[in-house]
Every structure is written in C-alpha cells, then in structure tokens.
Amino acid sequence: MVFSSLIFLYVFLPLCLLCVWLTTKTNIQNAILLAASLFFYAWGEPVYVVLLIITAFVVWLCGLLLGRTHNNRGRKFWLVAAIVIALASLIFFKYTGFFIEILNTLPFINIKVPELSLPIGISFYTFQALTYIIDLYRGEIKTQRSFARFLLYVSLFPQLIAGPIVRYADVETELSRRQITLDGMVSGISRFLVGLAKKVLIANYASEIVALCLESDHFAQISTATALLGIIAFTIQIYFDFSGYSDMAIGLGLMFGFHFLENFNYPYIASTVTDFWRRWHMSLSTFFRDYVYIPLGGNRSHRLRNTFIVWFLTGLWHGANLNFIIWGLYYFLLLMFERKFILPYQDKIPRVLGHILTMPAVIFGWSLFYFTETSRFFTFIGRLFAPGLAGFADIEAKILWKQHILFIVVAIIFATPILPWIKEKMKHPLRRIRYSAVGGILQTAGVILLLLISTASLVASSYNPFLYFRF
C-alpha cells in the first residue's frame, strides 16, 4: 500500500484515524497503530512482514539482555550480535545477487544468481532498529521492556517504507505518552497534502518527461537538448518524490501525535556540495555521521579513510549495483576536492556563483544514479557532450522543451524557499486572515481543493510507486 493511492487516502487512513480518535489511552492507541502498521506492510509484503517482526524481536531481545549485563565485554557482545543479525538479513536480500555477479566475473566461477525479491523498506527499518541498540549501548536511552512498543517504533507505517530514518531517542517519550491535538491534526493534514501534491502533481509528471527523454526507443539518437531535459526532469522527480514522501510521513506522524525530524531543507539552493548534503536526506546523512563516521575517528584521525568508507556505504545503501557505488565515490571525490580547494575560500566566493557551480555537479551525480546500465550511461554522456547526428536540438527536442518549459520553471520555484519567504513577509496580514472566519474558510477550501486535484490526478494516472521504495 502506498500513501498516494485511493485505498490509503479514502479507506485505510480514515479508518485508522477514527479508531485512534475514539480513545485517549496511549496503550490502546499503540495497539491500534501496531495492528494497522503490520496490516499496511503485509498489504504489499505478506511474507516479509514475518522478517520485519523477527528482526525487531532479535534487536529488542539483545537490547533487553544488554540492559541486564553490567560488564563491558558482555554489553559489547549483545551489541555486536544485534548488529550482525540485523544486517545479515539486509545483506542477504539486498546484496546476495550483486556479490554473486561479481564472483562470476572471475575465471572458472559460474554460480547461479538466486532470484530474491527485496523486502520493501528493509534498509530503513533495519537502520532504525540499529539506532536503538547503539544508543542503548552508549547509555543515551533506556531499555524498552515492551516488545509491542518497540515493534511499533520499527513498523510505524508513516515512516516504515521510505523513511525518514527516525531514531528511537526522538520518539522514546511519545511511544509511552503523547497527545493528539487539533492543532497537530490540522498541521498534519496540511503537511500530508502538500507532500501528496508534490508526489502526484510534480514528481509523477516529471517522471513522464524522464520516460519520454531517457527511455526512448531511439535513445542512442536523441539530441543534447533532449538528454538535458531528461536529466533535469529526473532531478526534479527524485526531489519531489522523496521530499513529498517525507512530508507525508511527517504529516501522518503529527496526526497521531508523533513528531519526526525534517528530512529535507531545500537542497537545490545549496552553494556547495557540502551544503547540499546537509540539506538532502538529512536522516541518512546524520545516521552515517553519528554511527559510522564519528565512531571511526571522524575528523580526529584517518579523516580521508573515514570519509571514503561513509560514501562507499552511502552508495551501496542505495542499491546493489555498481552505478550506486560509483555515485557514492563521486561525491567522496567532490567533497574532498571541495574541502581542499573551495571551503577555505568560501567567504570570498559569491553565493550565486557557488550555486551555479554546485547544481551542474549535482545534476551530473543524478545521471550516475539514474542509469543502472553502464552502456546507457555512456550513451547519455556521449549525447550530452558530443551531439552527434541529432545535433544540439532537433525538432523533437524543441517540441519537448516547448511543451514542458513552464512545468520545469514552476517546479524549480517550488524547490526553493521563495513561497515560504513571501509568506514570511506577509506574516502579519496573513495572521489576521488566518484567525478570522474568512481565513478558516479559505484554509479549509484550499486543503479540500488540493485533495481533490491530487485525487483527480491519481484517478487519471497509472500506478507509480515512490522511487525510494527500491532502497
């Protein structure tokens, strides 16, 4: 089941909200949410819901034993046991085929690659479980003695499938004690619908442009302008797809009394690559920083090695394919270059110039991310830098750009904080309108209109899951 589906919007979510609203007791609300979350996951993964429960149980049990162990050696044993067992299932399902394909490149080795379907959301819920056991070992949180509450934390449906990665410490109190308020409900619904609109009105439309440009039957003959339009559209698609999902997850959390941290902060306005990664998928960046980079020594020792490991793992986390590893190492090289030659002089570089230099690097990075086949990637690069027979812009390219240029411009505007800036400048008059009867009617009408437009788009479009379901 996906958030951007009619059955979720008009059946699952209303029933879940109604059941939770009928009680004020947190324990009963937890039971309802746990049942709903397991049903939500089982809707698309009826077999792998068992794997989810087993992973959660193993980590919870190791945490319980860790909490009862008072010597460092014993505590470290239960920490390592939980990490190894949790990662084992992730590695088996996500990387077995990849590793076997690498082995098959060696002489005299020909192992049959098993056909394993990747459990949806396994990377996200595994990392969430790991934050619990690691923080518990560090003494930063208390042992969760209730398996039901821990399973709810791991399986909570708003962030189960594609994040953001929610640390146990951030919701520890709310698992036991929280309030569902009218303000939270209103804010949550608004945030959810904004995310829904990002997905179905912008990301889905951008995906159609990507398909026209980069999945064309005559891909090898496309022009430079068509290749550029395709990768720009993918740059738009992946941002609005993933940030839209994060907005929906945060909004759903607010509806049920949970407060998840932000996952995006307008990454496409970044003036450096470093700044971009402080703004993009922040929950993953902070996970690798706090649980890999700093424990390895951080900036104190072997900084180059530590950074290399983090970016190798970042690439590998996104998928069992060579292009994702290259994508991660590409950012490693960019960040090392930037740290040496740009950041020391950042104050002297105009922010606009920094942005102009950063965005082409990011867009090129998305081309590494998009093309899983090496041959297609090199074909794309060839079209980008060597126009060939089609030239820079053929008739097809001119038609495509003419048809979609307005959408590209509008999407770029929505990817910047221009609208929040305007809202901030008009804060005082808007506040007077907001708390008036007219303001309430306008706000309600706006929310209903956004829902209706998104619904109409869903009815008219084919099934289009979120991109990050693959990771």
C-alpha positions in Angstrom: 0.0 0.0 0.0 1.3 3.4 -0.8 0.3 6.9 0.5 -0.5 8.1 -3.0 -3.3 5.5 -3.5 -7.0 5.9 -3.3 -7.4 3.0 -1.0 -5.0 4.5 1.5 -6.5 8.0 1.3 -10.1 7.1 1.5 -10.3 3.8 3.4 -7.2 2.9 5.4 -6.2 6.3 6.8 -9.8 7.5 7.7 -10.5 4.2 9.5 -7.1 4.3 11.3 -7.7 7.9 12.4 -11.2 7.2 13.5 -10.2 4.2 15.7 -7.3 6.2 17.3 -9.5 9.2 18.0 -12.1 7.1 19.8 -9.7 6.5 22.7 -7.4 8.8 24.7 -5.3 6.0 26.2 -1.9 5.7 24.7 -1.7 2.0 25.1 -4.9 1.4 23.2 -3.8 3.8 20.5 -0.5 2.0 20.3 -2.3 -1.3 19.8 -4.4 0.1 17.0 -1.4 1.7 15.3 0.7 -1.5 15.6 -2.1 -3.6 14.1 -2.6 -1.0 11.3 1.1 -0.8 10.6 1.5 -4.6 10.3 -1.5 -4.7 8.0 -0.2 -1.8 6.0 3.1 -3.6 5.4 1.5 -7.0 4.9 -0.7 -5.5 2.1 2.3 -5.4 -0.2 4.7 -7.8 1.6 2.5 -10.6 3.2 5.5 -12.9 3.6 8.2 -10.4 4.6 6.1 -9.0 7.5 7.4 -12.0 9.4 11.0 -10.9 8.6 10.2 -7.4 9.9 8.8 -8.9 13.2 11.8 -11.3 13.6 14.3 -8.5 13.0 12.6 -6.3 15.6 12.4 -9.1 18.1 16.1 -10.0 17.8 17.2 -6.4 18.3 14.7 -5.9 21.2 15.9 -9.1 22.9 19.5 -8.2 22.5 18.7 -4.8 23.9 17.0 -6.4 26.9 20.0 -8.7 27.6 22.4 -5.7 27.0 20.5 -3.7 29.7 20.8 -6.6 32.2 24.5 -7.0 31.5 26.9 -4.9 33.6 30.3 -5.8 32.3 31.6 -4.1 29.1 32.5 -7.3 27.4 29.0 -8.7 27.8 27.4 -5.5 26.7 29.6 -5.3 23.6 28.7 -8.9 22.8 24.9 -8.2 22.7 25.5 -5.0 20.7 27.5 -6.9 18.0 25.1 -9.8 18.0 22.2 -7.4 17.3 24.0 -5.5 14.6 25.3 -8.7 12.8 21.9 -10.4 12.9 20.0 -7.3 11.7 22.5 -6.5 8.9 22.6 -10.2 7.9 19.0 -10.2 6.6 19.6 -6.8 4.8 22.8 -8.1 3.2 21.2 -11.4 2.2 18.2 -10.0 0.5 19.7 -6.8 -1.0 23.3 -7.8 -1.9 23.5 -11.6 -2.5 22.8 -11.4 -6.2 25.2 -8.5 -6.5 28.1 -10.3 -4.8 27.5 -13.5 -6.8 27.6 -11.5 -10.1 31.0 -10.1 -9.0 32.2 -13.6 -8.2 31.0 -14.8 -11.6 33.4 -12.4 -13.3 36.3 -14.5 -12.0 37.7 -17.4 -14.1 36.0 -20.8 -13.6 33.3 -19.5 -11.4 29.7 -19.7 -12.6 27.2 -19.6 -9.7 23.5 -19.3 -10.4 22.2 -15.9 -9.2 19.2 -16.5 -6.9 16.0 -14.6 -7.7 15.3 -12.8 -4.4 12.7 -10.0 -4.2 13.8 -7.1 -2.0 11.6 -6.6 1.1 10.2 -3.1 0.9 11.7 -0.7 3.4 14.2 -3.2 4.7 17.1 -0.6 4.6 15.0 1.9 6.6 13.6 -0.3 9.3 17.0 -2.0 9.8 18.7 1.3 10.3 16.0 2.4 12.7 16.4 -0.7 14.8 20.2 -0.2 14.9 19.8 3.3 16.3 18.1 1.8 19.3 20.7 -0.8 20.1 23.6 1.5 19.5 22.2 4.4 21.6 21.3 1.9 24.3 24.9 0.6 24.4 26.1 4.2 24.6 23.7 4.9 27.6 21.8 7.6 25.7 18.4 5.9 26.1 16.7 3.5 28.5 15.8 -0.1 27.7 12.4 -0.6 26.1 11.0 -3.5 28.1 7.8 -3.8 26.0 8.3 -5.6 22.7 4.9 -4.3 21.4 6.2 -0.7 21.8 9.5 -1.5 20.2 7.8 -3.2 17.3 5.5 -0.2 16.9 8.6 2.0 16.7 10.2 -0.2 14.0 7.0 -0.8 12.0 5.1 2.6 12.4 3.5 2.9 9.0 4.1 6.7 8.4 7.8 6.2 8.1 8.1 2.4 7.6 8.6 2.1 3.8 10.8 5.0 2.8 11.8 7.0 5.9 12.8 9.4 7.2 15.0 7.3 9.4 13.6 8.0 12.9 15.9 7.5 15.8 14.4 5.8 18.8 15.6 8.6 21.0 13.5 11.1 19.1 10.2 9.2 19.8 11.1 7.4 23.0 8.8 9.5 25.1 6.0 9.6 22.6 5.8 5.9 22.4 4.7 5.9 26.0 3.0 9.3 26.4 1.7 11.6 23.7 -1.3 13.8 22.9 -3.3 14.1 19.7 -4.3 17.7 19.4 -6.5 19.7 17.0 -3.5 21.9 16.0 -1.4 18.8 15.4 -4.2 17.3 13.3 -4.6 20.4 11.2 -0.9 20.8 10.7 -0.5 17.1 9.9 -3.3 17.1 7.3 -1.9 20.2 5.6 1.7 18.8 5.6 0.4 15.5 4.3 -1.5 17.1 1.4 1.5 19.2 0.5 3.6 16.0 0.2 0.8 14.3 -1.7 0.7 17.2 -4.2 4.5 17.1 -4.6 4.3 13.4 -5.5 1.2 13.2 -7.8 1.3 16.7 -9.4 5.0 17.3 -9.8 7.1 14.1 -9.3 4.7 11.9 -11.4 4.6 14.5 -14.2 8.3 14.8 -14.2 8.6 11.0 -14.4 6.7 11.2 -17.7 9.2 13.6 -19.1 12.0 11.4 -18.0 10.4 8.4 -19.8 10.0 10.4 -23.0 13.6 11.6 -23.0 15.7 8.9 -21.3 13.6 5.7 -22.0 13.0 6.5 -25.7 13.1 3.7 -28.2 15.7 5.7 -30.1 17.7 6.7 -27.1 21.1 6.5 -28.9 19.9 9.1 -31.4 18.5 11.7 -29.0 19.8 15.2 -29.1 21.8 17.0 -26.4 18.8 19.2 -25.6 16.6 16.1 -25.1 19.2 14.5 -22.8 19.4 17.7 -20.8 15.7 17.9 -20.4 15.5 14.3 -19.3 18.1 14.6 -16.6 16.7 17.9 -15.4 13.3 16.3 -15.1 14.8 13.4 -13.1 16.5 15.9 -10.8 13.0 17.4 -10.2 11.4 14.0 -10.0 13.6 12.5 -7.3 13.5 15.6 -5.1 9.7 16.0 -5.2 9.1 12.2 -5.0 11.3 11.7 -1.9 10.7 15.0 -0.1 7.0 14.6 -0.9 7.1 11.2 0.9 8.9 12.7 3.8 6.3 15.5 4.1 3.6 12.9 4.1 5.3 10.8 6.7 5.9 13.9 9.0 2.2 14.9 8.4 0.9 11.5 9.3 3.1 11.5 12.4 1.6 14.7 13.6 -1.9 13.3 13.1 -1.1 10.5 15.5 0.9 12.6 18.0 4.4 11.8 16.8 7.0 14.5 15.8 9.5 13.3 13.2 12.5 15.5 12.4 12.8 17.2 9.0 14.4 15.2 6.2 14.9 17.9 3.5 15.8 21.6 3.7 15.7 22.9 0.1 18.8 21.1 -1.1 18.7 22.7 -4.6 19.6 26.1 -3.2 22.9 24.8 -1.8 26.0 26.8 -2.7 28.4 23.9 -2.1 28.2 20.2 -2.4 28.8 20.0 1.4 25.8 22.3 1.9 23.8 20.1 -0.4 24.3 17.0 1.7 23.4 18.9 4.9 20.1 19.6 3.2 19.3 16.3 1.3 18.0 13.2 3.1 19.3 14.6 6.4 18.2 11.5 8.4 20.5 9.3 6.4 23.4 11.8 6.4 23.2 12.1 10.2 22.9 8.3 10.6 26.2 7.7 8.8 27.8 10.7 10.6 26.8 9.6 14.1 27.0 5.8 13.7 29.9 5.3 11.2 32.0 8.4 10.6 32.4 9.6 14.2 33.0 6.1 15.7 35.7 5.5 13.1 37.5 8.6 14.3 35.7 11.4 12.5 37.9 14.4 11.9 40.3 13.4 14.6 42.1 10.6 12.9 42.2 9.0 9.4 39.7 11.6 8.1 40.2 10.6 4.4 39.6 6.9 5.2 36.6 7.6 7.3 35.0 9.8 4.6 35.7 7.2 1.9 34.0 4.4 4.0 31.0 6.6 4.6 30.5 7.5 1.0 31.1 3.9 -0.2 28.5 2.7 2.2 26.1 5.6 1.2 26.3 4.5 -2.4 26.0 0.8 -1.5 23.0 1.5 0.8 21.1 2.9 -2.2 21.3 -0.3 -4.2 23.1 -3.4 -5.2 24.5 -2.0 -8.4 27.8 -0.6 -9.5 26.4 2.7 -10.5 25.3 3.5 -6.9 28.8 2.7 -5.6 30.3 5.0 -8.3 27.7 7.6 -7.4 28.8 7.5 -3.7 32.5 7.6 -4.6 31.8 10.5 -7.0 30.6 12.5 -4.0 33.5 11.4 -2.0 35.9 12.9 -4.6 33.8 16.0 -4.9 33.7 16.6 -1.2 37.5 16.0 -0.8 38.2 18.5 -3.6 35.8 21.0 -2.1 37.3 20.6 1.3 40.8 21.3 0.0 40.2 24.0 -2.6 36.8 25.6 -2.1 35.7 25.7 1.5 38.8 27.5 2.8 37.8 30.4 0.4 34.0 30.1 0.7 33.6 33.5 2.3 35.2 35.1 -0.8 33.0 33.2 -3.3 29.6 34.9 -4.1 26.8 32.5 -3.1 25.2 32.8 -6.5 28.5 31.6 -8.2 28.7 28.8 -5.7 25.2 27.7 -6.6 25.9 27.9 -10.3 28.9 25.6 -9.8 27.1 23.2 -7.4 24.0 22.4 -9.4 25.7 21.0 -12.5 27.7 18.7 -10.2 24.5 17.6 -8.5 22.7 17.0 -11.8 25.6 15.0 -13.2 25.5 13.0 -10.0 21.9 12.2 -10.7 22.8 10.8 -14.1 25.2 8.4 -12.3 22.3 7.5 -10.0 19.7 7.1 -12.7 21.5 4.9 -15.3 22.0 1.4 -13.8 23.4 0.1 -17.2 26.9 1.3 -18.0 26.3 1.3 -21.7 23.3 3.6 -21.4 25.2 5.9 -19.1 28.0 6.3 -21.6 25.5 6.8 -24.4 23.9 9.6 -22.4 27.3 11.2 -21.7 28.0 10.9 -25.4 24.8 12.7 -26.3 25.5 15.3 -23.6 29.0 16.3 -24.7 29.1 15.1 -28.3 25.8 16.0 -30.0 26.3 13.6 -32.9 23.8 13.2 -35.8 20.9 14.6 -33.9 22.8 17.9 -33.2 22.2 20.0 -30.1 18.5 20.4 -30.6 16.4 18.6 -33.2 12.7 19.0 -33.9 11.7 16.6 -31.2 13.8 18.4 -28.5 12.3 21.8 -29.5 8.8 20.3 -29.1 9.5 18.7 -25.8 11.1 21.8 -24.3 8.2 24.0 -25.6 5.7 21.6 -24.0 7.4 21.3 -20.7 9.4 24.5 -20.0 6.6 26.1 -17.9 6.4 23.0 -15.8 10.2 23.0 -15.3 10.2 26.7 -14.2 7.3 26.2 -11.8 8.9 23.1 -10.3 12.2 24.9 -9.8 10.3 27.7 -8.0 8.6 25.2 -5.7 12.0 23.6 -5.0 13.2 26.9 -3.5 12.0 28.7 -0.4 10.6 31.6 -2.4 7.0 30.9 -1.4 7.8 30.5 2.4 9.8 33.8 2.0 6.7 35.5 0.6 4.6 34.0 3.4 7.1 35.3 6.0 7.0 38.8 4.5 3.2 38.8 4.7 3.2 37.2 8.1 1.2 39.9 9.9 -1.7 40.4 7.4 -1.8 36.6 6.8 -2.1 36.0 10.6 -5.1 38.3 10.8 -6.7 36.5 7.9 -5.8 33.1 9.3 -7.6 33.5 12.6 -10.7 35.1 11.1 -13.8 33.3 10.0 -12.9 34.1 6.3 -9.3 32.8 6.9 -10.7 29.5 8.3 -13.0 29.0 5.3 -10.2 29.8 2.8 -7.8 27.5 4.5 -10.3 24.6 4.6 -11.2 25.3 1.0 -7.5 25.2 0.0 -7.0 21.9 1.7 -10.1 20.3 0.1 -9.1 21.7 -3.3 -5.6 20.3 -3.0 -7.0 16.9 -2.1 -9.5 16.9 -5.0 -6.8 17.9 -7.5 -4.5 15.2 -6.2 -7.3 12.7 -6.3 -8.2 13.5 -9.9 -4.5 13.1 -10.8 -4.4 9.7 -9.1 -7.5 8.5 -10.9 -6.1 9.6 -14.3 -2.6 8.2 -13.8 -1.3 4.7 -13.7 0.4 3.1 -10.6 3.6 4.9 -9.8 5.3 4.0 -6.5 7.8 6.2 -4.7 11.4 6.0 -6.1 12.9 5.2 -2.6 10.8 2.1 -2.3 13.7 0.5 -4.2 16.2 1.3 -1.5 
